[in-house]
Amino acid sequence: MYIIRVILEKLTGRSKLEQNRIDALIEAGQRMRLETGKVIIGQHEVIDEMLIALFAGGHVLLEGVPGLAKTLLIDTLSKVLNLSFSRIQFTPDLMPSDITGSEILEDDPASGQRKFKFVKGPIFANVILADEINRTPPKTQAALLQAMQEKQVTVAGETHNLPKPFFVLATQNPIEQEGTYPLPEAQLDRFMFNIRIDYPKRDEEIAIVESTTGSETITPEAVLDAAQVIDYRNLVHSVPVAENVTSYAVSLVRATRVGTGEESAVAREFLAWGAGPRAAQCLLLGAKSRALLQGRSTPSLDDISALAKPVLRHRLVRNFHAEAEEMSCDAIIDQLLDEVRG
């Protein structure tokens, strides 16, 4: 029986222990959706994409007009996760040290001497809400984005590691551009997903108005702690991927690069610049996370296609022709998916 079990494990690519971890991740995902849904009505796709990014180890940029509960959604997610949480309200006068922390001079009671002590900034938390990230100057944006990439900050020549897991969710308003500092393409690339939040459906909006104008206050329960999130992230990274799925992800990304000879017709017509290798990495990691959350042991081509928009929309630079024709990045990605077949 032992030999048969070993053979089955090799054929399926997972042991009983791994299957138990997968089952636990599926259950955790379902509970997180349920608890988040107690506060957030609708936006199921947005919540799913946030969970995919969380377990894949990526950061998220949320875009939507005012009043669509972007901040409430992130705050609710932080409560569902039993993790430390910081909200940073980005303003034009915010300095890098306001985010990372700074050294202060204080008296040492033991020696009677004065010495510098590092006081940690709000970035030293597991979940960071960077509210209206495009309202602060590039120097301050860079301080956050550097920390996102390196998982550490350096102050006065000393490096300080950030807590694990580290998950940044930034918001920005796409329609109010006066007094803003749009993120450069190289910094946008640091975000795994760019998630768009649309207006709710009519019945959802009625439910939202009724639930928010009553006297009842609903508080979601915590589902996961830091150790569990780290364990599930490791599980996602260990998921095997078929060669054709990897090839499809790479082909999609390479088809956006104008002037390489591999670009698609829609990229040649409407794009000035395409996505880099990090986009293919995000597609594959996101596909792994999505597959596990849906109870599948390996991702498929459909997982890659489903995540093409949140992964690519902020990594594509449209040309003048696309802007004149009012061709959105999402419309370009739709045509790209039609042209590039797995």
N, C-alpha and C positions, 0 to 999 in steps of 0.2 A: 504493500500500500504506500510505503514511503517513497519508493521509486516512482510509482504512478503519480503521486502528488508533486514530486519534483519535476516530472515531465510536463504536467499540466501547468505548473507555474512558469516554466520556460516558454510554453506555447502561448500562454495568456500574457506573459510579461509582467506579472504581478503576484506577490505572495499573499497569504491570508492576512498578514499584518498590514500590508499596503492596501488591501481591499477594505480592511476595517478603517484605515485612515481616510480612504476615499469616501466611504459611507458616512463617516463623521463629518467630512467637509461638506457633503451634499446636505446633510441635516443642518449643519451650521448655516449654510447659505439660505436654506428655507426659513429657518428661525429669524435670521437677520432681515429677510424680506418681510416677514410677518411683523416683527417689532417695528421696523421702519414704516411699514404701511399703517401702523396705528396713528402716526402723526402726519405722514406724507400721503396724500390721496392721489392715485394715478402715478404717472412718471415711472412705470414699471421698467421700461427699457433703460432709462437713465440709471435707476438703482442697480439693475443687472450689470451695466457697464462699469459702474463704480466698484461693485464687488469683484468683477473680473480684474480690474486694475489693482485693487487691494491685494488680492492673492497672487497676482503676477509680479508684485513688487514695483509697480510704476506709479507715477504721479498723474494727476488729472487737472485739466483746465476746463472749467465750466463756464459756458456762455449763455446768456439769456437776458431778456429785457427786465427792468425792475419789477418786483412784485411776484416773481415766479418761485419764490421760496428756495432760492439757491443756498442762502446762508442757513436757513432752517433745515434743509436736507443734510447739509454737512454736519451741523450741530447734532442732528438726530443720529446720524451714522456714528459720531464719536461716542454717543451715549450707549449705542448698541455694542460698541467695542469698549471693553473695560481697560481703556488706555488713557494716558495723559493727553490733554487737549489744550491747544492755544489758538486763540483768534488774534490775527494781526490785521488791523485796519490800515490799509495803505493810503497814505496821504502825501501831498507834494512836499511836506516838510519832514517826512520820515527819513531818518539817517540809518546807514548800515548797522551802526552800533545799537540802534533801537531794536534790531532784530537779533543780532548775534550775541549781544552782551558787550560789556566793557570792563576794564580794570579800574578799580577805585583805590585810593590811598586811605589806609586805616591804621589805627594804633594797635600794636600787639600788647595786650595786658601783661603777658609773661615776661617779655624782654624790654618793654617800654619803648621799643623802636617802631617806626612806621614802615609799613610794607604794602605792596600792591596785592589786591585780592580780585580775582575774576568773578564777576557777577553775571550769571547766565541770563541770556535774553529769552524771549518767548519761543524762539525756535527750538529750544531744548524740550521738546515734547514729542509724543508718538504721532499724533495727528495734528496737522497744522492747517488752519483755515487762513489763507492769504486773500483777504477780501478786497476786491477791486484792485488787483495787482497792477493794472495799467494806469493807476492814478499816482504812482510814485516815480521819481526819476530813475534813469537807467542804472546809476551807481547803486541804488538801494535794491532794485530788482536783481542786479547781478549778485548781490550778497546772498539773497535767498536761493537763486538758481545754482550758484556754486555749491551751496550746502546740499541742495537736492541731488546733485551729481556725485559729490565726494563723500556725503554722509558725515561731514566734519566741518568745523570752522577753525580758522586761525586768527588769534587776537594777540597782538604784541609779540609775535614770533612763536607763540605756543599753540599747539594744535589740541582741540577738544573734540572728542567723538560725540556724535549725536546718539540719542537713545534708539534702540531697535525694538520693534519695527519703526520706520520713519516714513510717513505717508502725507504728502502735501496735496491739498485740494485748493486750487486758486480759482477766483471768480473774476469775470470782467463783463462789463456792459457793452454789447456790440453796437449800440445805436448812439450813445452819448459820448462823442469823441472830443468835445471841447475840454481843454485842460488835462488831456491824457498823454501818456507816453507809451505808444504801442510797443509790444515786445518784438524785438528783432527775430528773424527766422532762426538764427542759431540758438536763441534762448527758448523759442517755442518748441524746438526739437527736444528739449529736456523733458517735456511732458509726454507721457505714453499715449494718453487719449485727450482729444478735444471733444467734449460732450456738449451738444446743443440742447437746451431746454426750451420747449415750445409751450404755447398756451394750452391749458387743460381743455378737455372736452366739456361740453355743456353740462352733462350730468355730474362730471367730476367737480366742476366749478361750483355747482349747487351744493354738493357735499362739503366742499372746502368752506364755503361761506357759512353753512349751518354749523360745522364743527368748530370754527374759529370765533363765532359770535355767541357761543353758549358759555355756560359756567364751568363745564367739566374740563379738567386739565389732565391730559394723558401723558404719562412718562414711560418710554420704552424700557425694557429690561436689557441688561448687558448679556451678551451671548458668548463672546470670546475674550480671552486675555492675550497679553503680548506673546507668551510662549506658544500658544496655540496658533496665532497668526504666523509666527516665524516657522513653525512646523509645517503648516499648510503651504507656505511659500516654497519651502524646500521640496515638498511633495509635488507642487506644480512644475518646478524645474526638472524633476526627475522623470516626467512623463515622456514616453517614447513618441517619436513623430515619424510618420512614413515619409520616404524620400520625395514622393510626388507632392506632398503637402508643403514641405520646405521649398521645393522647386517652384511651386505656385506662388508662394509668398515673395520669393526673390524676383520672380518674373513680373509680378505686379509692380513692385517698387522700381525695377529697372525700366519698366515701360513708361515711367513718368519722367525720365531723364532725357531732355531734349538735346539733340546733337551727338548722341552716342551711337546712333545706328540701331538701337534697340527700342527706341521710343515708339509708343502707339500713335495712331493717326490723331486721336483727340489731344494727346500731349503736344504733338507737333503743331497743332493749330492753336491751342489755347494756353499753353504753359510757357513761362519764361525760365522756370527752375523746378526741378523735381526733388524727390525725397532721397535721403541718404541711407546708408546701411542700418542705422538705428531703427528705421521704419520697419524693415524686414524682421529685425529682432523683436520689436513690439508686436508685430502681427503674429509671430510664432508663439511668443510667451502668452499673449492674450488668448490665442486659440487653445493653448494647453489649459489655461485657467477656465475658459468657457466650457470646454469639453468636460472637465472634472465636475464643475458645478451643475452640469446637466446629466451627470451620471455615466459619462462615457470615458473609457480608459485612454483614448488617444484622439487627437483632433482630426477633423476632416477638412475638405476643401470648403465646405459651407461655413465653417468657423472662420476661416480666413476672409471669405467674402463678407460675412456679417460684421467683421471688425474693420473693414477697409476704410469706411468713412471716419470713425473716431481716430484712427491711426494716421490717416493721410491728409485729412482736410486742413490741418494747420501746418503741414509740411510742403504744400504745393504753393508756388508763386505764379499767379495768373499773369498773362501778358496783356498788352493794351487791347488787343482784339477781344479777349475774353471779357474784359471790363466794359468795352463798348457794346458787346452783345449781351451783357448782363448774364454771363455764363458763370454760375456759382461753382465752387470747388466740389460740392456734392453732386452736381449735374455732371461735372467732368469725371468724377469717380464712377458714377453710374455707367457712363459710356466706356470707361476703362475696363470695368468688370465685364461688359459685353464683348470687348475686343480681346481681352486676355483670358483664355480658357485654361483650366487646370488639367 
